[in-house]
Amino acid sequence: MHGIGLSPFDHPLLSGLLGDVEVGGELSASADIVAILAFESALARAEAAHGIIPATAAERIGEGCAGFAPDFDALRSAVAIDGVVVPDLVRQLRAAVGGADAAYVHFGATSQDAVDTSLMLRLKRTAVLFDARLAALISRLDALDGRFGAAAMMGQTRMQPAIAITAGDRLRAWRDPLAAARGRLAALVFPLQFGGAAGTLEKFDGKGAAVRATLAGELGLTDTRQWHSGRAPILDIGHALALISGSLGKIGQDIALMAQNGEEIALSGGGGSSAMPHKQNPVAAEALVTLARFNATLAGGLHQSMVHEQERSGAAWTLEWMILPQMALACGSGLQLAGKLLASVRRLGNLPL
Protein backbone atom coordinates (compact mmCIF):
# COMPACT_ATOMS: atom_id res chain seq x y z
CA MET A 1 0.00 0.00 0.00
CA HIS A 2 1.09 3.58 -0.64
CA GLY A 3 1.24 6.32 2.01
CA ILE A 4 -1.83 7.59 3.81
CA GLY A 5 -1.38 11.34 3.28
CA LEU A 6 -4.80 12.98 3.43
CA SER A 7 -3.81 16.44 2.23
CA PRO A 8 -4.33 16.68 -1.55
CA PHE A 9 -0.79 18.01 -1.80
CA ASP A 10 0.86 14.83 -0.44
CA HIS A 11 -1.94 12.34 -1.13
CA PRO A 12 -0.57 9.22 -2.88
CA LEU A 13 -2.91 9.87 -5.84
CA LEU A 14 -4.03 13.51 -5.81
CA SER A 15 -0.47 14.77 -5.42
CA GLY A 16 0.04 13.72 -9.02
CA LEU A 17 -2.16 16.67 -9.95
CA LEU A 18 -1.68 19.04 -7.03
CA GLY A 19 1.70 18.19 -5.48
CA ASP A 20 4.63 20.60 -5.41
CA VAL A 21 7.88 18.92 -4.44
CA GLU A 22 9.88 22.14 -4.11
CA VAL A 23 7.40 23.94 -1.84
CA GLY A 24 6.68 20.75 0.06
CA GLY A 25 10.40 20.41 0.74
CA GLU A 26 10.61 23.92 2.19
CA LEU A 27 7.61 23.27 4.43
CA SER A 28 8.65 19.80 5.57
CA ALA A 29 9.47 18.89 9.14
CA SER A 30 13.10 18.29 8.18
CA ALA A 31 13.42 21.77 6.66
CA ASP A 32 11.81 23.22 9.78
CA ILE A 33 14.38 21.57 12.02
CA VAL A 34 17.25 22.72 9.80
CA ALA A 35 15.97 26.30 9.96
CA ILE A 36 15.51 26.17 13.75
CA LEU A 37 19.07 24.94 14.09
CA ALA A 38 20.21 27.84 11.88
CA PHE A 39 18.40 30.17 14.30
CA GLU A 40 20.04 28.57 17.34
CA SER A 41 23.51 28.75 15.81
CA ALA A 42 23.07 32.37 14.69
CA LEU A 43 21.63 33.29 18.08
CA ALA A 44 24.73 31.99 19.82
CA ARG A 45 26.99 33.96 17.47
CA ALA A 46 24.99 37.15 17.98
CA GLU A 47 25.04 36.75 21.75
CA ALA A 48 28.79 36.12 21.75
CA ALA A 49 29.32 39.22 19.59
CA HIS A 50 27.72 41.32 22.34
CA GLY A 51 29.38 39.57 25.28
CA ILE A 52 26.25 37.75 26.44
CA ILE A 53 27.79 34.28 26.19
CA PRO A 54 31.42 33.19 25.75
CA ALA A 55 32.75 33.04 22.19
CA THR A 56 33.90 29.49 22.82
CA ALA A 57 30.33 28.50 23.71
CA ALA A 58 29.02 30.03 20.49
CA GLU A 59 31.61 28.10 18.51
CA ARG A 60 30.70 24.85 20.23
CA ILE A 61 26.97 25.43 19.72
CA GLY A 62 27.57 26.11 16.03
CA GLU A 63 29.49 22.86 15.72
CA GLY A 64 26.74 21.04 17.58
CA CYS A 65 24.06 22.42 15.28
CA ALA A 66 26.03 21.58 12.16
CA GLY A 67 26.44 17.92 13.09
CA PHE A 68 23.13 17.43 14.88
CA ALA A 69 20.75 14.59 13.93
CA PRO A 70 17.55 14.84 15.98
CA ASP A 71 15.55 11.92 17.29
CA PHE A 72 12.31 12.53 15.39
CA ASP A 73 10.37 9.88 17.31
CA ALA A 74 11.23 11.62 20.57
CA LEU A 75 10.30 15.00 19.06
CA ARG A 76 6.93 13.68 17.94
CA SER A 77 6.18 12.28 21.39
CA ALA A 78 7.26 15.52 23.03
CA VAL A 79 5.07 17.66 20.79
CA ALA A 80 2.07 15.68 22.02
CA ILE A 81 2.89 17.03 25.49
CA ASP A 82 4.48 20.43 24.84
CA GLY A 83 2.45 21.43 21.80
CA VAL A 84 5.62 22.63 20.07
CA VAL A 85 8.84 20.99 18.91
CA VAL A 86 11.37 23.38 20.45
CA PRO A 87 11.59 22.26 24.11
CA ASP A 88 12.63 18.71 23.27
CA LEU A 89 14.76 19.82 20.34
CA VAL A 90 16.68 22.15 22.66
CA ARG A 91 17.01 19.34 25.19
CA GLN A 92 18.50 17.08 22.53
CA LEU A 93 20.78 19.83 21.23
CA ARG A 94 22.07 20.61 24.71
CA ALA A 95 22.91 16.94 25.17
CA ALA A 96 24.79 16.98 21.88
CA VAL A 97 26.73 20.14 22.77
CA GLY A 98 27.51 18.84 26.25
CA GLY A 99 29.55 20.31 29.07
CA ALA A 100 29.20 23.83 30.41
CA ASP A 101 28.46 25.22 26.96
CA ALA A 102 25.16 23.35 26.83
CA ALA A 103 23.62 25.89 29.21
CA TYR A 104 24.03 28.62 26.59
CA VAL A 105 21.96 26.84 23.94
CA HIS A 106 18.76 28.84 23.24
CA PHE A 107 19.81 31.41 25.87
CA GLY A 108 17.23 34.17 26.29
CA ALA A 109 14.96 32.86 23.53
CA THR A 110 11.56 31.22 23.62
CA SER A 111 9.97 28.51 21.51
CA GLN A 112 8.02 31.00 19.42
CA ASP A 113 11.21 32.84 18.51
CA ALA A 114 12.64 29.67 16.99
CA VAL A 115 9.47 28.47 15.28
CA ASP A 116 8.41 31.80 13.77
CA THR A 117 11.93 32.58 12.61
CA SER A 118 12.20 29.16 10.99
CA LEU A 119 8.94 29.85 9.17
CA MET A 120 10.14 33.23 7.92
CA LEU A 121 13.41 31.78 6.65
CA ARG A 122 11.56 29.14 4.66
CA LEU A 123 8.81 31.42 3.39
CA LYS A 124 11.39 33.93 2.20
CA ARG A 125 12.98 31.23 0.05
CA THR A 126 9.53 30.14 -1.13
CA ALA A 127 8.72 33.71 -2.18
CA VAL A 128 11.86 33.77 -4.33
CA LEU A 129 10.72 30.53 -5.96
CA PHE A 130 7.24 31.93 -6.60
CA ASP A 131 8.67 35.11 -8.09
CA ALA A 132 10.68 33.04 -10.56
CA ARG A 133 7.59 31.05 -11.51
CA LEU A 134 5.56 34.23 -11.97
CA ALA A 135 8.28 35.68 -14.17
CA ALA A 136 8.20 32.53 -16.30
CA LEU A 137 4.40 32.74 -16.64
CA ILE A 138 4.60 36.39 -17.69
CA SER A 139 7.20 35.52 -20.31
CA ARG A 140 4.98 32.75 -21.62
CA LEU A 141 2.00 35.12 -21.83
CA ASP A 142 4.14 37.66 -23.65
CA ALA A 143 5.11 34.96 -26.14
CA LEU A 144 1.46 34.05 -26.68
CA ASP A 145 0.66 37.72 -27.20
CA GLY A 146 3.37 37.89 -29.82
CA ARG A 147 1.92 34.90 -31.66
CA PHE A 148 -1.82 35.46 -31.27
CA GLY A 149 -2.32 38.93 -29.82
CA ALA A 150 -3.75 40.42 -33.01
CA ALA A 151 -6.28 37.60 -33.47
CA ALA A 152 -9.90 38.60 -33.09
CA MET A 153 -12.27 37.03 -30.60
CA MET A 154 -15.60 37.87 -29.04
CA GLY A 155 -15.49 39.70 -25.75
CA GLN A 156 -17.83 38.31 -23.11
CA THR A 157 -19.50 40.32 -20.37
CA ARG A 158 -21.67 38.60 -17.80
CA MET A 159 -21.25 35.36 -19.76
CA GLN A 160 -22.84 36.90 -22.84
CA PRO A 161 -21.34 38.01 -26.17
CA ALA A 162 -20.37 41.69 -26.02
CA ILE A 163 -18.08 43.24 -28.65
CA ALA A 164 -15.10 42.07 -30.63
CA ILE A 165 -11.74 42.22 -28.83
CA THR A 166 -8.33 40.80 -29.61
CA ALA A 167 -6.68 37.83 -28.00
CA GLY A 168 -4.10 40.30 -26.75
CA ASP A 169 -6.78 42.11 -24.73
CA ARG A 170 -7.60 38.92 -22.87
CA LEU A 171 -3.95 37.96 -22.47
CA ARG A 172 -3.22 41.33 -20.86
CA ALA A 173 -6.10 40.74 -18.43
CA TRP A 174 -4.27 37.56 -17.41
CA ARG A 175 -0.78 39.05 -17.42
CA ASP A 176 -1.23 42.32 -15.50
CA PRO A 177 -2.36 40.76 -12.19
CA LEU A 178 0.64 38.43 -12.29
CA ALA A 179 2.98 41.38 -12.74
CA ALA A 180 1.28 43.08 -9.79
CA ALA A 181 1.73 39.90 -7.77
CA ARG A 182 5.48 40.08 -8.33
CA GLY A 183 5.41 43.57 -6.86
CA ARG A 184 3.52 42.35 -3.81
CA LEU A 185 6.02 39.55 -3.26
CA ALA A 186 8.91 42.00 -3.51
CA ALA A 187 7.25 44.24 -0.92
CA LEU A 188 6.73 41.46 1.63
CA VAL A 189 8.67 41.73 4.88
CA PHE A 190 10.12 38.58 6.42
CA PRO A 191 10.90 39.61 10.00
CA LEU A 192 13.04 37.96 12.59
CA GLN A 193 11.07 36.84 15.62
CA PHE A 194 12.97 37.48 18.83
CA GLY A 195 11.41 38.54 22.09
CA GLY A 196 12.24 36.03 24.79
CA ALA A 197 9.77 34.66 27.30
CA ALA A 198 7.20 37.48 27.18
CA GLY A 199 8.56 39.70 24.41
CA THR A 200 10.76 41.85 26.66
CA LEU A 201 14.24 40.34 26.00
CA GLU A 202 14.66 40.48 29.75
CA LYS A 203 17.87 38.44 29.90
CA PHE A 204 20.08 40.76 27.88
CA ASP A 205 20.86 43.60 30.30
CA GLY A 206 19.82 46.35 27.92
CA LYS A 207 21.56 44.76 24.93
CA GLY A 208 18.46 43.02 23.61
CA ALA A 209 17.90 45.33 20.64
CA ALA A 210 21.56 45.09 19.63
CA VAL A 211 21.55 41.29 19.84
CA ARG A 212 18.33 41.21 17.82
CA ALA A 213 19.79 43.42 15.09
CA THR A 214 22.88 41.26 14.83
CA LEU A 215 20.79 38.10 14.76
CA ALA A 216 18.57 39.49 12.00
CA GLY A 217 21.67 40.31 9.97
CA GLU A 218 23.06 36.82 10.49
CA LEU A 219 19.86 35.26 9.14
CA GLY A 220 19.04 37.77 6.39
CA LEU A 221 15.72 38.70 7.97
CA THR A 222 14.23 42.11 8.79
CA ASP A 223 15.07 43.47 12.23
CA THR A 224 11.86 44.42 14.01
CA ARG A 225 10.42 44.33 17.50
CA GLN A 226 8.92 41.00 18.49
CA TRP A 227 5.54 40.18 16.97
CA HIS A 228 4.53 37.25 19.19
CA SER A 229 0.92 38.41 19.30
CA GLY A 230 0.88 40.81 16.33
CA ARG A 231 0.44 38.57 13.33
CA ALA A 232 0.29 41.05 10.47
CA PRO A 233 3.39 39.52 8.79
CA ILE A 234 1.57 36.20 8.55
CA LEU A 235 -1.56 37.81 7.12
CA ASP A 236 0.44 39.82 4.59
CA ILE A 237 2.02 36.64 3.27
CA GLY A 238 -1.30 34.81 3.26
CA HIS A 239 -2.96 37.62 1.32
CA ALA A 240 -0.19 37.57 -1.29
CA LEU A 241 -0.65 33.81 -1.72
CA ALA A 242 -4.43 34.11 -2.05
CA LEU A 243 -4.12 36.92 -4.60
CA ILE A 244 -1.74 34.89 -6.75
CA SER A 245 -4.07 31.88 -6.59
CA GLY A 246 -7.05 34.07 -7.45
CA SER A 247 -5.29 35.56 -10.47
CA LEU A 248 -4.39 32.08 -11.68
CA GLY A 249 -7.97 30.94 -11.07
CA LYS A 250 -9.24 33.66 -13.39
CA ILE A 251 -6.93 32.34 -16.13
CA GLY A 252 -8.14 28.80 -15.51
CA GLN A 253 -11.80 29.80 -15.56
CA ASP A 254 -11.39 31.74 -18.80
CA ILE A 255 -9.56 28.91 -20.53
CA ALA A 256 -12.13 26.33 -19.38
CA LEU A 257 -14.91 28.46 -20.84
CA MET A 258 -12.99 29.15 -24.05
CA ALA A 259 -12.40 25.43 -24.47
CA GLN A 260 -16.09 24.52 -24.21
CA ASN A 261 -16.62 24.48 -27.95
CA GLY A 262 -12.99 24.64 -29.01
CA GLU A 263 -13.52 27.66 -31.27
CA GLU A 264 -11.66 30.29 -29.21
CA ILE A 265 -8.72 28.22 -28.04
CA ALA A 266 -6.93 25.04 -29.00
CA LEU A 267 -5.01 23.10 -26.35
CA SER A 268 -2.76 20.10 -26.63
CA GLY A 269 -3.28 17.25 -24.23
CA GLY A 270 -6.16 17.24 -21.77
CA GLY A 271 -7.69 14.77 -19.40
CA GLY A 272 -9.49 11.63 -20.48
CA SER A 273 -12.96 10.40 -19.55
CA SER A 274 -13.79 6.85 -18.46
CA ALA A 275 -17.17 7.08 -20.18
CA MET A 276 -16.50 9.35 -23.18
CA PRO A 277 -13.19 8.55 -24.92
CA HIS A 278 -13.58 11.47 -27.33
CA LYS A 279 -13.29 14.09 -24.54
CA GLN A 280 -10.22 16.10 -23.54
CA ASN A 281 -11.14 17.65 -20.21
CA PRO A 282 -9.39 20.94 -19.24
CA VAL A 283 -8.12 19.42 -16.00
CA ALA A 284 -5.34 21.95 -15.32
CA ALA A 285 -7.69 24.88 -15.93
CA GLU A 286 -10.28 23.40 -13.57
CA ALA A 287 -7.64 22.79 -10.92
CA LEU A 288 -6.60 26.46 -11.05
CA VAL A 289 -10.19 27.43 -10.25
CA THR A 290 -10.30 24.96 -7.39
CA LEU A 291 -7.00 26.19 -5.91
CA ALA A 292 -8.15 29.80 -6.14
CA ARG A 293 -11.31 29.00 -4.20
CA PHE A 294 -9.36 26.88 -1.74
CA ASN A 295 -6.99 29.71 -0.87
CA ALA A 296 -9.81 32.25 -0.74
CA THR A 297 -11.48 30.03 1.86
CA LEU A 298 -8.28 29.55 3.87
CA ALA A 299 -7.56 33.28 3.85
CA GLY A 300 -10.66 33.75 6.00
CA GLY A 301 -9.42 31.12 8.41
CA LEU A 302 -6.05 32.83 8.60
CA HIS A 303 -7.80 36.01 9.74
CA GLN A 304 -9.14 34.01 12.68
CA SER A 305 -5.56 33.46 13.79
CA MET A 306 -5.11 37.21 14.26
CA VAL A 307 -6.70 36.89 17.70
CA HIS A 308 -3.57 36.10 19.74
CA GLU A 309 -4.62 36.69 23.30
CA GLN A 310 -2.32 38.65 25.61
CA GLU A 311 1.42 38.01 25.11
CA ARG A 312 1.17 34.70 23.29
CA SER A 313 -1.46 32.28 22.02
CA GLY A 314 -1.19 28.56 21.59
CA ALA A 315 -4.58 28.18 19.90
CA ALA A 316 -4.19 30.90 17.26
CA TRP A 317 -0.59 29.91 16.62
CA THR A 318 -1.54 26.28 15.96
CA LEU A 319 -4.26 27.45 13.58
CA GLU A 320 -1.58 29.21 11.53
CA TRP A 321 0.39 25.96 11.31
CA MET A 322 -2.69 24.23 9.90
CA ILE A 323 -3.57 26.90 7.33
CA LEU A 324 -0.54 28.79 6.01
CA PRO A 325 1.44 25.79 4.69
CA GLN A 326 -1.64 24.62 2.78
CA MET A 327 -1.98 28.07 1.23
CA ALA A 328 1.66 28.05 0.14
CA LEU A 329 1.29 24.59 -1.36
CA ALA A 330 -1.89 25.60 -3.19
CA CYS A 331 -0.18 28.67 -4.58
CA GLY A 332 2.86 26.70 -5.68
CA SER A 333 0.71 24.02 -7.28
CA GLY A 334 -1.27 26.67 -9.16
CA LEU A 335 1.89 28.28 -10.51
CA GLN A 336 3.12 24.93 -11.77
CA LEU A 337 -0.21 24.02 -13.36
CA ALA A 338 -0.55 27.44 -14.99
CA GLY A 339 2.83 26.98 -16.63
CA LYS A 340 1.80 23.63 -18.07
CA LEU A 341 -1.58 24.97 -19.17
CA LEU A 342 -0.17 27.99 -20.99
CA ALA A 343 2.46 25.80 -22.63
CA SER A 344 -0.38 23.71 -24.08
CA VAL A 345 -2.03 26.63 -25.92
CA ARG A 346 -1.83 26.08 -29.67
CA ARG A 347 -4.26 28.73 -30.89
CA LEU A 348 -6.16 31.76 -29.58
CA GLY A 349 -8.90 33.74 -31.28
CA ASN A 350 -11.21 32.93 -34.18
CA LEU A 351 -13.25 35.94 -35.28
CA PRO A 352 -12.58 38.41 -38.10
CA LEU A 353 -12.28 42.04 -37.01
Salt bridges, closest charged atoms under 4 A:
ASP20 OD2 - ARG133 NH1 2.56
GLU22 OE1 - ARG133 NH2 2.86
GLU26 OE1 - ARG125 NH2 3.05
ASP32 OD1 - ARG122 NH2 3.22
GLU40 OE2 - HIS106 ND1 2.66
GLU63 OE1 - ARG60 NH1 3.78
ASP88 OD1 - ARG91 NE 2.71
ASP113 OD1 - HIS228 NE2 2.80
ASP116 OD2 - ARG231 NH1 2.98
ASP131 OD1 - ARG182 NE 2.79
ASP142 OD1 - ARG175 NE 2.64
ASP145 OD2 - ARG172 NH1 3.60
ASP169 OD1 - ARG172 NH2 2.81
GLU218 OE1 - ARG45 NH2 2.85
ASP223 OD1 - ARG212 NE 2.68
ASP254 OD2 - LYS250 NZ 2.67
GLU264 OE1 - ARG170 NH1 3.88
GLU320 OE2 - ARG231 NE 2.80
GLU320 OE2 - HIS308 NE2 3.34
